[in-house]
Amino acid sequence: MEKIGWNFKLDRLTLCFVSLGTTIILVNWGFAPHKELHAVAITALPPSIFSFFKSHQAELIRRATDADKRKHGVDDEAARHYIDLDHFNEGIEPCSWFEACEKFTEDTLKERGILPWNIELVYMNLVNEFAQDTLNTGQVIRLCADLGHYIADAHVPLHTSSNYNGQFSGQTGIHALWETHVYETLRSSWTPRKIEASYIKEVRKWVWTIIHESHQDVGEVLAKEMMVREMKDVPEDYGYRTRGRTLTLVPTPAFCEAYSSAMEGMVERRFFSAAQAISSIWYTAWADAGAPELPLKLKSQSDDTKNELVRFFQGLHKDHQEHDEVGQ
C-alpha cells in the first residue's frame, strides 16, 4: 500500500521546490465510489441472477467507471451524466426523448444534459440484450456497468444543477467534496445497511423521481458547505496530501467530517439508495426480458480464484483505515 501523508501548511512558494519526480494535482477525482456501488449492488440481487453477476463481478466492478473515462473522447458523453433542471424554467415532466425534443429541441436538451433519457435508453438496450437467444455476455456486462454508473450519477444532487461545481456561488470544488472526499473520509464509519433489489413497475417515472429527489437537495448541499466554511472554529479546509510520488490538494478530513455532519449524513443516505437502485434496475431489465436463464462463467475463465467482492471490500477497508490514520 502506498504511503500517504498530509501537510496543511505547504504554501505556493514551497511548491516551486518540489522535486521533479513528484506529481502535483490540484483536483482529485476518485473512482472508488462508483466501483463500490457496483460491488454493493451485486450483493443485493435475488438468487435468480446473483450467481451470474457474481461470476462476472471482477469485470463489472472494473468497468464501473468506463462512462467517466469516455467523457473526453466521445461526443455528447458528458451530457449523459447530468441534467440542469434549473434551466427548465417552465418545468419538465417525465416524457420520452422524442417528446422532449419536440418541446425543447435536441440541441437544447444536449446543452442542458440528457441523463434521464440516457438511462432509459441504456436500460432498453440492456433488456434487448438479455432477451437475445444467444447471450452476448460481454455486451450485457458493459451495459450493466454503464447503467449502474448513470443511476449513481442521478443520485448526486449537483448532477441536476447548472451550478454543478459551485462555480456560480464561489464554491468551486464542492462537487468532488460531496461525491468523493466525504466518501473517502467517512466510508469506514458508515452504518451497514441491508438493501434488496426490487422490481420497478414504471422505469421512466422511477428515474425521474430519483432525479427530482436529488435536485431537492441542491440547496442544502451548497448552503451547508458555506455554513461550515463560515463557522467560528472552522477546520482547515484544504491540505496537501502525498500518495506515493503524487502531491494532491484536497479537502481535509476534519472539513469533510464537519460538512457531512452539517448535512446529517446525506452522502451516506444517497450512496445506499444508489446501490439499491442499481441492483433494482439490473433485476428489472432481466425480468422485463422474460427472465432468461443466465450462463455462469466457468472457473477456468475466472480472472482470480479469490472472491472479487471479498478482495474489493478488504482493499477498501484498508484504504479507509489508512486515510483515517493520516487525517488525525
Sine and cosine of phi, psi and omega as CSV:
sin_phi,cos_phi,sin_psi,cos_psi,sin_omega,cos_omega
0.00,0.00,0.72,-0.69,-0.04,-1.00
-0.94,0.35,0.54,-0.84,-0.02,-1.00
-0.97,0.25,0.69,-0.72,0.00,-1.00
-0.85,-0.52,0.68,-0.73,0.04,-1.00
-0.63,-0.78,0.34,-0.94,-0.02,-1.00
-0.85,-0.53,0.54,-0.84,0.12,-0.99
-0.59,-0.81,0.95,-0.30,-0.06,-1.00
-1.00,0.02,-0.06,1.00,-0.09,-1.00
-0.92,-0.39,0.07,1.00,0.01,-1.00
-0.93,0.38,0.84,-0.54,-0.03,-1.00
-0.97,-0.24,0.03,-1.00,-0.07,-1.00
-0.89,0.45,-0.59,0.81,-0.02,-1.00
-0.90,0.44,-0.65,0.76,-0.01,-1.00
-0.87,0.50,-0.57,0.82,-0.04,-1.00
-0.87,0.50,-0.46,0.89,-0.03,-1.00
-0.91,0.41,-0.35,0.94,-0.08,-1.00
-0.96,-0.30,0.18,0.98,0.05,-1.00
-0.93,0.38,0.68,-0.74,-0.05,-1.00
-0.87,0.49,0.43,-0.90,-0.01,-1.00
-0.90,0.43,-0.33,0.95,-0.01,-1.00
-0.99,0.16,-0.04,1.00,-0.02,-1.00
-0.96,-0.28,0.74,-0.67,0.04,-1.00
-1.00,-0.05,0.71,-0.70,0.02,-1.00
-0.95,-0.31,0.83,-0.55,0.01,-1.00
-0.84,-0.55,0.77,-0.64,-0.05,-1.00
-1.00,-0.09,-0.27,0.96,0.04,-1.00
-0.72,-0.69,0.76,-0.65,-0.05,-1.00
-0.90,-0.44,0.89,-0.46,0.10,-0.99
-0.95,-0.30,0.88,-0.47,0.02,-1.00
-0.98,-0.19,0.56,-0.83,0.02,-1.00
-0.99,-0.13,-0.08,1.00,-0.08,-1.00
-0.83,0.56,-0.68,0.73,-0.01,-1.00
-0.85,0.53,-0.70,0.71,0.00,-1.00
-0.89,0.45,-0.66,0.75,-0.02,-1.00
-0.92,0.40,-0.67,0.74,0.00,-1.00
-0.93,0.36,-0.58,0.82,0.04,-1.00
-0.85,0.53,-0.66,0.75,0.04,-1.00
-0.92,0.39,-0.64,0.77,0.02,-1.00
-0.89,0.45,-0.71,0.70,0.01,-1.00
-0.91,0.40,-0.65,0.76,-0.01,-1.00
-0.86,0.51,-0.62,0.79,0.02,-1.00
-0.86,0.51,-0.66,0.75,-0.04,-1.00
-0.92,0.39,-0.31,0.95,-0.05,-1.00
-1.00,-0.04,-0.06,1.00,-0.05,-1.00
-0.96,0.28,0.50,-0.87,0.04,-1.00
-0.95,0.30,0.33,-0.94,-0.03,-1.00
-0.81,0.58,-0.50,0.87,-0.06,-1.00
-0.86,0.51,-0.47,0.88,-0.01,-1.00
-0.76,-0.65,-0.07,1.00,-0.04,-1.00
-0.85,0.53,-0.70,0.71,-0.07,-1.00
-0.88,0.48,-0.62,0.78,0.02,-1.00
-0.89,0.45,-0.75,0.66,-0.03,-1.00
-0.92,0.39,-0.61,0.79,0.01,-1.00
-0.90,0.44,-0.61,0.79,-0.03,-1.00
-0.94,0.33,-0.28,0.96,0.02,-1.00
-0.88,-0.47,0.36,0.93,-0.11,-0.99
-0.89,0.46,-0.59,0.81,-0.04,-1.00
-0.87,0.48,-0.74,0.68,-0.01,-1.00
-0.93,0.36,-0.63,0.78,-0.03,-1.00
-0.90,0.44,-0.68,0.73,0.03,-1.00
-0.93,0.37,-0.67,0.75,-0.01,-1.00
-0.89,0.45,-0.58,0.81,-0.06,-1.00
-1.00,0.00,0.06,1.00,-0.04,-1.00
-0.87,0.50,-0.39,0.92,-0.05,-1.00
-0.95,-0.31,0.14,0.99,-0.01,-1.00
-0.83,0.56,-0.65,0.76,-0.05,-1.00
-0.88,0.48,-0.63,0.77,0.04,-1.00
-0.92,0.38,-0.60,0.80,-0.02,-1.00
-0.92,0.40,-0.39,0.92,-0.02,-1.00
-1.00,0.10,-0.18,0.98,-0.13,-0.99
-0.82,0.58,-0.63,0.78,-0.10,-1.00
-1.00,-0.10,0.02,1.00,-0.03,-1.00
-0.81,-0.59,-0.16,0.99,-0.04,-1.00
-0.86,-0.50,0.80,-0.60,0.00,-1.00
-0.85,0.53,0.69,-0.72,0.07,-1.00
0.93,0.36,0.04,1.00,-0.01,-1.00
-0.90,0.44,-0.68,0.74,-0.04,-1.00
-0.84,0.54,-0.64,0.77,-0.03,-1.00
-0.91,0.41,-0.31,0.95,-0.02,-1.00
-0.98,0.21,-0.13,0.99,-0.09,-1.00
-0.98,-0.20,-0.04,1.00,-0.08,-1.00
-0.45,-0.89,0.18,-0.98,0.20,-0.98
-0.50,-0.87,0.80,-0.60,-0.01,-1.00
-1.00,0.05,1.00,0.07,-0.05,-1.00
-0.89,0.46,-0.48,0.88,-0.03,-1.00
-0.94,0.34,-0.19,0.98,0.05,-1.00
-1.00,-0.01,-0.07,1.00,0.09,-1.00
-0.99,-0.15,0.97,0.22,-0.08,-1.00
-0.87,0.49,-0.50,0.86,0.00,-1.00
-1.00,0.06,0.01,1.00,0.00,-1.00
0.99,0.10,0.30,-0.95,0.03,-1.00
-0.50,-0.86,0.72,-0.70,-0.01,-1.00
-0.95,-0.31,0.31,-0.95,0.06,-1.00
-0.80,0.60,0.79,-0.61,-0.03,-1.00
-0.40,-0.92,0.25,-0.97,0.02,-1.00
-0.96,0.27,0.25,-0.97,0.04,-1.00
-0.88,0.48,-0.66,0.75,-0.02,-1.00
-0.92,0.39,-0.63,0.78,0.05,-1.00
-0.91,0.41,-0.64,0.77,0.01,-1.00
-0.92,0.39,-0.66,0.75,0.02,-1.00
-0.90,0.44,-0.62,0.79,-0.01,-1.00
-0.91,0.41,-0.57,0.83,-0.05,-1.00
-1.00,0.07,-0.59,0.81,-0.12,-0.99
-0.88,-0.48,-0.20,0.98,-0.11,-0.99
0.98,0.20,0.52,-0.85,-0.05,-1.00
-0.90,0.43,-0.66,0.75,-0.01,-1.00
-0.88,0.47,-0.65,0.76,0.02,-1.00
-0.90,0.44,-0.68,0.73,0.00,-1.00
-0.90,0.44,-0.68,0.73,0.00,-1.00
-0.91,0.41,-0.51,0.86,0.04,-1.00
-0.95,0.33,-0.59,0.81,-0.04,-1.00
-1.00,-0.02,-0.15,0.99,0.01,-1.00
0.98,-0.21,0.61,-0.79,-0.11,-0.99
-0.83,-0.56,0.45,0.89,-0.09,-1.00
-0.77,0.64,-0.79,0.61,-0.07,-1.00
-0.90,0.44,-0.62,0.79,0.00,-1.00
-0.96,0.29,-0.55,0.83,0.05,-1.00
-0.91,0.41,-0.67,0.74,0.05,-1.00
-0.85,0.52,-0.71,0.71,-0.01,-1.00
-0.89,0.45,-0.64,0.77,0.00,-1.00
-0.91,0.41,-0.73,0.68,0.00,-1.00
-0.90,0.44,-0.63,0.78,0.04,-1.00
-0.87,0.50,-0.73,0.68,-0.01,-1.00
-0.90,0.43,-0.61,0.80,0.06,-1.00
-0.90,0.43,-0.61,0.80,0.02,-1.00
-0.93,0.38,-0.67,0.74,0.06,-1.00
-0.84,0.54,-0.70,0.71,0.00,-1.00
-0.88,0.48,-0.66,0.76,0.00,-1.00
-0.93,0.37,-0.65,0.76,0.04,-1.00
-0.89,0.46,-0.49,0.87,-0.10,-1.00
-1.00,0.10,-0.11,0.99,-0.04,-1.00
-0.92,0.39,0.55,-0.83,0.02,-1.00
-0.87,0.50,-0.65,0.76,0.06,-1.00
-0.91,-0.41,0.91,-0.41,-0.10,-1.00
-0.95,0.30,0.79,-0.61,0.13,-0.99
-1.00,-0.02,1.00,-0.01,-0.12,-0.99
-0.86,0.52,-0.66,0.75,0.00,-1.00
-0.86,0.50,-0.67,0.74,0.01,-1.00
-0.93,0.37,-0.63,0.77,0.02,-1.00
-0.89,0.46,-0.72,0.70,-0.01,-1.00
-0.91,0.42,-0.64,0.77,0.03,-1.00
-0.88,0.48,-0.71,0.70,-0.01,-1.00
-0.92,0.38,-0.62,0.78,0.04,-1.00
-0.89,0.46,-0.67,0.74,0.00,-1.00
-0.90,0.44,-0.71,0.70,0.01,-1.00
-0.91,0.41,-0.69,0.72,-0.02,-1.00
-0.88,0.47,-0.68,0.74,0.03,-1.00
-0.89,0.46,-0.62,0.79,0.01,-1.00
-0.90,0.44,-0.73,0.68,-0.03,-1.00
-0.92,0.39,-0.60,0.80,0.06,-1.00
-0.89,0.46,-0.66,0.75,0.04,-1.00
-0.88,0.48,-0.70,0.72,0.02,-1.00
-0.87,0.50,-0.59,0.81,-0.01,-1.00
-0.91,0.42,-0.34,0.94,0.00,-1.00
-1.00,0.04,-0.04,1.00,0.01,-1.00
-0.99,-0.10,0.90,-0.44,-0.05,-1.00
-0.76,0.65,-0.69,0.72,-0.09,-1.00
-0.95,0.32,-0.15,0.99,0.11,-0.99
-0.98,0.18,0.00,1.00,0.01,-1.00
-0.89,-0.45,0.23,0.97,-0.08,-1.00
-0.73,-0.68,0.59,-0.81,0.06,-1.00
-0.92,0.38,-0.39,0.92,0.07,-1.00
-1.00,0.02,0.77,0.63,-0.19,-0.98
-0.90,0.43,-0.39,0.92,0.01,-1.00
-0.80,-0.60,0.37,0.93,0.00,-1.00
0.93,0.36,0.28,0.96,-0.08,-1.00
-0.94,0.35,-0.35,0.94,0.00,-1.00
-0.99,-0.12,-0.07,1.00,-0.06,-1.00
-0.81,-0.59,0.28,0.96,0.01,-1.00
0.94,0.33,0.47,0.88,-0.05,-1.00
-0.80,-0.60,0.60,0.80,-0.03,-1.00
-0.82,0.58,0.76,-0.65,-0.03,-1.00
0.97,-0.25,-0.10,1.00,-0.07,-1.00
-0.93,0.37,-0.42,0.91,0.00,-1.00
-0.88,0.47,-0.79,0.61,0.01,-1.00
-0.92,0.39,-0.54,0.84,0.04,-1.00
-0.86,0.51,-0.77,0.64,-0.04,-1.00
-0.94,0.34,-0.74,0.67,-0.19,-0.98
-0.99,0.14,-0.49,0.87,-0.12,-0.99
-0.86,-0.52,-0.79,0.62,-0.18,-0.98
-0.96,0.28,-0.60,0.80,0.09,-1.00
-0.90,0.45,-0.66,0.75,0.04,-1.00
-0.87,0.49,-0.78,0.63,-0.04,-1.00
-0.87,0.48,-0.59,0.81,-0.07,-1.00
-0.97,0.23,-0.64,0.76,-0.20,-0.98
-0.92,-0.39,-0.09,1.00,-0.10,-1.00
-0.80,0.60,-0.65,0.76,-0.06,-1.00
-0.92,0.38,-0.28,0.96,-0.02,-1.00
-0.99,-0.17,-0.05,1.00,-0.01,-1.00
-0.93,0.38,0.56,-0.83,0.02,-1.00
-0.97,0.23,0.80,-0.59,0.01,-1.00
-0.84,0.54,0.61,-0.79,0.00,-1.00
-0.76,-0.65,0.64,-0.77,0.05,-1.00
-1.00,0.02,0.84,-0.55,0.04,-1.00
-0.83,-0.55,0.49,-0.87,0.00,-1.00
-0.67,-0.74,0.65,-0.76,0.06,-1.00
-0.93,0.36,0.56,-0.83,0.06,-1.00
-0.68,-0.74,0.43,-0.90,-0.02,-1.00
-0.96,0.28,0.70,-0.71,-0.01,-1.00
-0.99,-0.17,0.89,-0.46,-0.07,-1.00
-0.96,0.29,-0.69,0.72,-0.02,-1.00
-0.81,-0.59,1.00,-0.07,-0.11,-0.99
-0.87,0.49,-0.71,0.70,-0.04,-1.00
-0.86,0.50,-0.76,0.65,0.00,-1.00
-0.89,0.46,-0.63,0.78,0.00,-1.00
-0.90,0.45,-0.70,0.71,0.00,-1.00
-0.88,0.47,-0.72,0.70,-0.02,-1.00
-0.92,0.40,-0.54,0.84,0.06,-1.00
-0.89,0.46,-0.68,0.73,0.04,-1.00
-0.86,0.51,-0.72,0.70,-0.05,-1.00
-0.92,0.40,-0.67,0.74,0.02,-1.00
-0.92,0.39,-0.59,0.81,0.06,-1.00
-0.90,0.44,-0.65,0.76,0.04,-1.00
-0.89,0.46,-0.69,0.73,-0.05,-1.00
-0.90,0.43,-0.52,0.85,0.03,-1.00
-0.90,0.43,-0.35,0.93,-0.02,-1.00
-1.00,-0.03,-0.12,0.99,-0.07,-1.00
-0.84,0.54,-0.73,0.69,-0.02,-1.00
-0.85,0.53,-0.69,0.73,0.00,-1.00
-0.93,0.37,-0.64,0.77,0.02,-1.00
-0.83,0.56,-0.71,0.70,-0.03,-1.00
-0.97,0.25,-0.71,0.71,-0.08,-1.00
-0.92,0.40,-0.65,0.76,-0.04,-1.00
-0.94,0.34,-0.56,0.83,0.07,-1.00
-0.90,0.43,-0.67,0.74,0.03,-1.00
-0.91,0.40,-0.62,0.78,-0.01,-1.00
-0.89,0.45,-0.71,0.71,0.01,-1.00
-0.91,0.42,-0.65,0.76,-0.02,-1.00
-0.90,0.44,-0.47,0.88,-0.06,-1.00
-0.99,-0.13,0.06,1.00,0.03,-1.00
-0.88,0.47,0.48,-0.88,-0.02,-1.00
-0.87,0.48,-0.71,0.70,-0.01,-1.00
-0.95,-0.31,0.75,0.66,-0.05,-1.00
-0.88,0.47,0.69,-0.72,0.04,-1.00
-0.92,0.38,0.36,-0.93,0.12,-0.99
-0.81,0.58,0.79,-0.61,-0.13,-0.99
-0.99,0.11,-0.62,0.78,-0.02,-1.00
-0.78,-0.62,0.54,-0.84,0.05,-1.00
-0.55,-0.84,0.31,-0.95,0.02,-1.00
-1.00,-0.04,0.83,-0.55,-0.01,-1.00
-0.94,-0.34,0.72,-0.69,0.02,-1.00
-0.96,-0.27,0.83,-0.55,0.11,-0.99
-0.84,-0.54,0.95,-0.31,-0.06,-1.00
0.88,0.47,-0.90,-0.44,-0.01,-1.00
-0.96,-0.28,0.28,0.96,-0.05,-1.00
-0.93,-0.37,0.77,-0.64,0.03,-1.00
-0.95,-0.30,0.84,-0.54,-0.12,-0.99
-0.78,-0.62,0.70,-0.71,0.08,-1.00
-1.00,-0.05,0.93,-0.38,-0.07,-1.00
-0.66,-0.75,0.29,-0.96,0.09,-1.00
-0.87,0.49,0.61,-0.79,0.00,-1.00
-0.97,0.26,0.42,-0.91,0.06,-1.00
-0.83,0.56,-0.63,0.78,-0.02,-1.00
-0.89,0.45,-0.66,0.75,0.01,-1.00
-0.93,0.37,-0.65,0.76,0.03,-1.00
-0.87,0.49,-0.66,0.75,0.00,-1.00
-0.91,0.42,-0.68,0.73,0.00,-1.00
-0.91,0.42,-0.65,0.76,-0.01,-1.00
-0.92,0.39,-0.70,0.71,0.02,-1.00
-0.89,0.46,-0.65,0.76,0.02,-1.00
-0.89,0.45,-0.64,0.77,0.01,-1.00
-0.90,0.44,-0.56,0.83,0.01,-1.00
-1.00,0.06,0.01,1.00,0.02,-1.00
0.82,0.57,0.71,0.71,0.11,-0.99
0.97,0.25,0.46,0.89,-0.03,-1.00
-0.85,0.52,-0.69,0.72,-0.04,-1.00
-0.87,0.49,-0.68,0.73,0.02,-1.00
-0.88,0.48,-0.71,0.71,-0.01,-1.00
-0.89,0.46,-0.71,0.70,-0.03,-1.00
-0.93,0.35,-0.51,0.86,0.03,-1.00
-0.89,0.46,-0.79,0.61,-0.04,-1.00
-0.94,0.34,-0.51,0.86,0.09,-1.00
-0.90,0.43,-0.64,0.77,0.02,-1.00
-0.92,0.40,-0.67,0.74,0.01,-1.00
-0.87,0.49,-0.68,0.73,0.02,-1.00
-0.92,0.39,-0.62,0.79,0.01,-1.00
-0.91,0.42,-0.67,0.74,0.02,-1.00
-0.88,0.48,-0.73,0.68,0.02,-1.00
-0.87,0.50,-0.66,0.75,-0.04,-1.00
-0.93,0.38,-0.62,0.78,-0.02,-1.00
-0.95,0.31,-0.57,0.82,0.10,-1.00
-0.89,0.47,-0.75,0.66,-0.03,-1.00
-0.89,0.46,-0.67,0.74,-0.02,-1.00
-0.91,0.41,-0.65,0.76,0.02,-1.00
-0.88,0.48,-0.68,0.73,0.03,-1.00
-0.90,0.43,-0.69,0.72,0.00,-1.00
-0.90,0.43,-0.66,0.75,-0.01,-1.00
-0.94,0.34,-0.28,0.96,0.05,-1.00
-1.00,0.06,0.02,1.00,0.01,-1.00
0.98,-0.21,0.23,0.97,0.01,-1.00
0.78,0.63,0.83,0.56,-0.02,-1.00
-0.94,0.35,0.42,-0.91,0.09,-1.00
-0.95,0.31,0.74,-0.67,-0.08,-1.00
-0.96,-0.28,0.74,-0.68,0.00,-1.00
-0.96,0.28,0.52,-0.86,0.03,-1.00
-0.99,-0.15,0.45,-0.89,0.04,-1.00
-0.97,0.26,0.76,-0.65,0.01,-1.00
-0.92,0.38,0.56,-0.83,-0.03,-1.00
-0.85,0.53,-0.58,0.82,-0.02,-1.00
-0.92,0.39,-0.31,0.95,0.01,-1.00
-1.00,-0.04,-0.12,0.99,-0.11,-0.99
-0.91,0.41,0.62,-0.79,0.03,-1.00
-0.94,0.35,-0.48,0.88,-0.07,-1.00
-0.35,-0.94,0.68,-0.74,-0.01,-1.00
-0.96,0.28,-0.31,0.95,0.02,-1.00
-0.97,0.22,0.63,-0.78,0.00,-1.00
-0.85,0.53,0.88,-0.48,-0.07,-1.00
-0.90,0.43,-0.58,0.81,0.02,-1.00
-0.90,0.44,-0.70,0.71,0.02,-1.00
-0.88,0.48,-0.72,0.70,0.00,-1.00
-0.89,0.46,-0.66,0.75,-0.02,-1.00
-0.88,0.47,-0.75,0.67,-0.06,-1.00
-0.94,0.35,-0.56,0.83,0.07,-1.00
-0.89,0.45,-0.70,0.72,0.02,-1.00
-0.91,0.41,-0.62,0.78,0.01,-1.00
-0.90,0.44,-0.71,0.70,0.00,-1.00
-0.88,0.47,-0.63,0.77,0.00,-1.00
-0.90,0.43,-0.66,0.75,0.02,-1.00
-0.88,0.47,-0.70,0.71,-0.04,-1.00
-0.92,0.39,-0.62,0.78,0.01,-1.00
-0.88,0.47,-0.68,0.73,0.01,-1.00
-0.92,0.40,-0.64,0.77,0.01,-1.00
-0.88,0.47,-0.68,0.74,0.00,-1.00
-0.89,0.45,-0.64,0.77,-0.05,-1.00
-0.90,0.43,-0.68,0.73,-0.06,-1.00
-0.97,0.23,-0.34,0.94,-0.05,-1.00
-1.00,0.03,-0.07,1.00,-0.05,-1.00
-0.97,0.25,0.00,0.00,0.00,0.00
